[in-house]
């Protein structure tokens, strides 16, 4: 079968979203976001799709665009922080930390923001700050949640190092 132009392929993919892998879904999301530049949901969808496709820089760009349309959305702030952290191979850098702080300012219960801010505090040697951010998360996560197990291990490491 001869190769089809990219736009034709993306248009065909748009009709079967539930069957797409992450890179194809990101290609569809890119078209939707391009055609709807002032639609915050389209920008968020693009950010999530790019993140899942392994493009954290592209995800961060989309989340930044979404935040220009609604700067009060704590979820987009957290996702921006996660994308920036992924772009730095898991290191919570200054821009990511600022994004997480914005998320937490808008939603004091933002779980991802609390977790990553705790990691940033721990990286600076601030065990008490990490503990203060993480301990409330344990009460919120159900016993069978895999994130709870990881968080308990992270807290145990803090306790050992204290």
Residue pairs with C-beta under 8 A, 6 or more apart in sequence:
4 12
6 27
7 31
9 27
10 24
10 27
10 28
10 30
10 31
11 31
13 20
13 24
13 25
13 27
13 28
14 28
14 31
14 32
17 25
17 28
20 28
22 49
22 52
22 53
22 54
23 53
23 54
25 49
25 52
25 53
26 46
26 49
26 50
26 52
26 53
26 55
26 58
28 49
29 42
29 45
29 46
29 48
29 49
29 50
30 46
30 49
32 42
32 45
32 46
33 39
33 42
33 43
33 45
33 46
33 62
33 65
35 42
36 42
37 43
37 65
38 69
39 69
40 66
40 69
40 70
40 73
43 62
43 63
43 65
43 66
43 69
44 62
44 63
44 66
44 75
44 76
44 79
46 58
46 62
47 59
47 60
47 61
47 62
47 63
47 66
47 76
47 79
47 80
47 83
48 59
48 79
50 56
50 58
50 59
50 61
50 62
51 59
51 79
51 82
51 83
51 86
56 83
56 84
56 86
56 87
57 83
57 87
59 79
59 83
59 86
60 80
60 83
60 84
60 87
63 76
63 79
63 80
63 83
64 80
66 73
66 76
67 73
67 76
67 77
67 80
70 76
72 106
73 106
74 102
74 103
74 104
74 106
74 107
74 110
74 113
75 103
75 110
77 99
77 100
77 102
77 103
77 106
77 110
77 113
78 99
78 100
78 103
78 110
78 112
78 113
78 116
79 112
80 96
80 99
81 92
81 96
81 97
81 99
81 100
81 103
81 112
81 113
81 116
82 96
82 112
82 116
84 93
84 95
84 96
84 99
85 91
85 92
85 93
85 96
85 116
88 96
91 123
92 100
92 116
92 117
92 119
92 120
92 123
96 116
96 120
97 116
97 117
97 120
100 110
100 112
100 113
100 116
100 117
100 120
101 113
101 117
103 110
103 112
103 113
104 110
104 113
104 114
104 117
107 113
109 140
111 137
111 140
111 141
114 133
114 134
114 136
114 137
115 133
115 134
115 137
115 147
115 151
117 133
118 129
118 130
118 131
118 133
118 134
118 154
119 130
119 154
121 127
121 129
121 130
121 133
122 130
122 154
122 158
127 158
127 161
127 162
130 154
130 158
131 155
131 158
134 151
134 154
134 155
134 158
135 155
137 151
138 148
138 151
138 152
138 155
141 147
141 148
141 151
142 148
